[in-house]
Amino acid sequence: MMKSSKKIRNWGIVISALLLTGFAAFKLANDTNESLPVTSYYGYDRAIPLKDSVQTVIDTTAFQLFSVAYNSIHDKRVTGLLSLPKKGKKPLPVIILMHGLGDHKAVDYVEYGNNLFLKNGYAVLRIDISDHGDRENDVYDFDLTGDYKYWTRNVIAQTVFDLRRAVDFIETQKELDHKRIGYYGISLGGILGTVFCGVENRVKVPVIALAGGQLNLLYEENALSSEAKDFVSIIEPLNFVKQISPRPFLMLNAKNDEVVPPAMSKLLFHAAEQPKKIIWYNAKHKDTPLDIIYSDGLQWFNKHL
């Protein structure tokens, strides 16, 4: 399992200090650098063959589970799981469900969400984040400011491409309704999912859980430098969240989050445009009640997807 960055613990301290210095400093911190063509960075050749494979894993009276794989850009092979309910009118609406840092597509909290969505008539596609799960090769310290900062940034960026290719895959499956695609991303899956949903308008309803923005704050005393802002620009959720509008955007966050400080979630929600909604839970990052946080996402999908 990958280690989460020690710098994460300091996000709240840095943000609090910036807020205490007044609005001017806050505005500088919130001024993300878009000097690079970040909104066009994730363009790719859709003509590249998917070379996808779909193999049955489980076939019951209630659902089918398939192991899937397909080619992404940079010669990456993506691994995933596709769940299809037996009941429901075809083609089925589909939810792309993404895990957090150091986990994988079949981790327990993702299985919980998969089962809930499946029981409510949704197909569910889960993939491994780059260098996670079945795709894990070398295990480095995930840290945007450390010795493997370029590798860390590439994990996020590559997964955005992989998710765009996941939509290409969905479009090839006759049982899936490619016009009714939702996204539910948790923690790191929410951070990179905000970027993904910003550049991929084929996703109609994004739900982002336990995530936030302003990644340059990881650089602490150098947070306001152009170097810090430039480095994170292609993976900074604040640079992409505006593009989600006019699609309905839901954020689900913990009031006592010790991993992604609430202030960072507030920054992301503030940057998003309408229609949008945020729900707060009296919990920490890892003890947010699954039944509630997934049920709120389900209600959002039922209403908008």
N, C-alpha and C positions, 0 to 999 in steps of 0.2 A: 504493500500500500504506500502511496506517495505521502510525504509529510506536507502538512499545510505550513505556509510561511509564518515564521515567528513575528514578522512585521505586522501581520493581521491584528495582533493584540494591541498595537499602537495606533490603529486607525482612529479609534474613539478619542484618544488623548490628543492627537494632532488636530482633529476636527474641532474639538472643544476649544483648543488654543486659538485656532483661526477665528472661530465665532466670537471669542472673547475680545479679540483685537478690533472687532467692528465690521461693519458692512463692507468697507473697501477691501479688506483682506479676504473676506468671504467671497466677494465678487471675483477677485483674482484667482482664488482657488477653484471657483466654479467656471472659470473661463477656459474651457478645454481647447486644445490646439487642433485646429482643422486645416493647418497649412498644407498637410499632405492630402491627397485625394481619397480620404477615408471612405466616403460614401460609394466610390467606384472600385475600391480595392478588391472587393469580393466578386467581381465579375469573373466568369469562367466560360469554357467552351462546353455547352450542353450537348454538342454533337459527339463528345467522347463517349464511347460505348460503356454502359454500366456493367456488362458482363455479370449480371446478377444471378444469384442462385437462391432458390427457395426450397427448403426441405422440411417435411412434416416431422414435428417432435412429439406432439400429443394431439389426439383426435378423440374428443368426448362428445356426449350428446349435447353439451352446452356450448363448447367452444373448440377452436382449433388453435394450436400454437406452432409457429413455423420458425425455423432458424434461417435467417437471411444474411446475405453478404452481397456487396456490390463495390465497384471501383469508384474512388473519388479522385480528385486532382492530386498532383504530386505523387502519383503512382501508389496511393494508399488504398488498402483494402479495408472496408468498413464492415463490422460485424453487428448483427442486431437480432431482435426477436419481434415477431409480428403475431399479435393475438387477434382472432376473429370470432365474434359471437355467432352462434348458429342462428339465433333469432334476430329479426330485424330486416327491414327492407334494404335490398342491395341496389346500388352501391352504398356502403356504410361510411358515415362520417368517421374520420380518423384523428387520433390525438398522438402527437409525437411527445414522448415522455422521457425526460433527461435527468440523469443522476448528478450527484455532486462530486467534489474533489476526492480522489483516492478510491472511489467506489466503482460500480459497474452496472450494467443494464439489468441485472437480476438481483441487485441488493434488496434487502427486506423492505425498506420503505418505498422502493420503486415497485416491487411486487404488489404492495398494498394498493398503490394507486392504479396499477394495471388491472387488478381484480375489480376494483370499484368501477372504473370506466367501462370495463368489459361487461359487467353485470347490467350496466345502464345503456347498453346498445352501441357502444363505441368500439371501433377497432383501435388497437394501440400498437404503435411502432416505437420500440426502444433500441437505441444504438449505444455502443461504448464511445465515450469521449476518446479522442486521440490519445494513444499511449496509456489507456486504461483497459481493464478487463482482458478480453481475449486479444486485444491489440497491444498489450503492454510488452515492451522490449526492455529498454534500460530504465531503471528507477532512479530518478534524480530528485533533488529537493525542489518542489514547486515554489518558486520565489521570483517575482518580477524585478527584484533589485539585486539578486545574488549572482553566484557564478554561472547559473544556468538560466539567466533571465531571458535569453533569446529562445532557448528551448521551451521555457514556460509560455512565452508569448505565442510561439508556434503551436503549442497544444491547443490554445484557445482559438487562434485563427484557423487552423486546420479543421477543427470541429465545426466551425461556421460553414466552411466549404462542404464538409461531410453532410451537414444538415440540409444544405441546398440540394445536394445529390439525393438525399433521402426523399425530398419532394419529387425529384425526377423519377425515383423508384416508385413512389406512390402513384404517379401518373400512368405507370405501365400496368398497374394491377386493376383488373376489371371489377373486382369486388370492393374497391375503395373509391370513395367520392373525392376526387382531387379538388373539387370546388368547396369542400367543407373540411378543411384541415385546421386543427387547433394545436396549440403548443403549450406544454406544461413543463417548466424547468425549475429545478431546485438548486439553490446555492450557486455553485459554479455553473450548473446547468441553466440557472436563471440569468447570470451575468452574460455568458456567451449567447444565451437565447435572446437576450435583448438586442444584441448585435445582429443575430440571425434574422429575427423578425423585422428588424429595421430595414434590412436589405432584401428580404424575401416576402413580397406582397402576396404570394400564393398561400401564405399562412393567414387565415382569416381572423383567428381569435387567440392572442397570446396571453398566457397566465404565467407570471414570474413570481416565484416564491423564495423568500429568504435571500434576497439579492439587493445590490445597490450599485452606485456609480462613484466616480471621482477616484479612479485608480492611481492617479499621480500622487495622492496623499500617502501612498506607501513609501514615498521618498522622503518623508518626514521634513527635515529642515530644507531639503531641496525640492519640496513639493511644487513650488511656484516656478521652477526653472523651465525654460523652453525645452531643455533636454528631456526632462521627466515627462512633460506633456506630449512631446513628439514621440517618445518611445511607446507610450500606451495608446496613442491616438487611434490606431487601427483596431484596438480591442476595447476602447472606452465606451461603455454603454451610453453615456451622455451624448456622444457624437451620433448615435443612431436612433435613440428612442423617439425623437420627433417624427421620424419617418413612419412610425407605426400608425399614427393617426391617418385617416379617420376610423381605423379598425378599433374595436373596443379592447382596452388594455386594463388588465387587473394585476395588482401587486398584493402579495400576501407576506406580511412581515411580523417579526417578533419584537415586542417592546424592549426586551432585555437581551437582545441578540449580542453575544460576546464575540462572534466571528465576523459578522457584517454589521457594524454599528448602525443603529437606527438613523443617525444623521445622514449616512450615505444613501440609505433607502429613501429618505425624504428628498435628498438632492435629485435622485433619479425620478421620483414621482413628480416633483416640481418641474423638471425639464420636459416631461411628457406632455403631449397636448390632448385635448378632449377628443373622444370620450374616454374617461379613465376613472379608476376607483382604487383605493387602497384600504386594506383591512389589517388591523393590528391585533395581535394575540398577546396575552399576558404570559409570555414564555421566553425561554432562551432558544438559541439556534437549534440545539439538538434535542430539545424536549417539547417542541411545538406539537400538539396533538394531531396525529395523522388523520384521524377521522374527521376532524373539523377543517383542517387546512385543505384536504382533498375534497370534502363536501362543498366547500365554498367555491373551489375551482369548478367542480361538476355543475353547480348551479349557474355559473357564468357561461359554461359551454352550452348548457341546456337553453339558456336565454338567447345566446348570440350566434351559436354555430349551426 
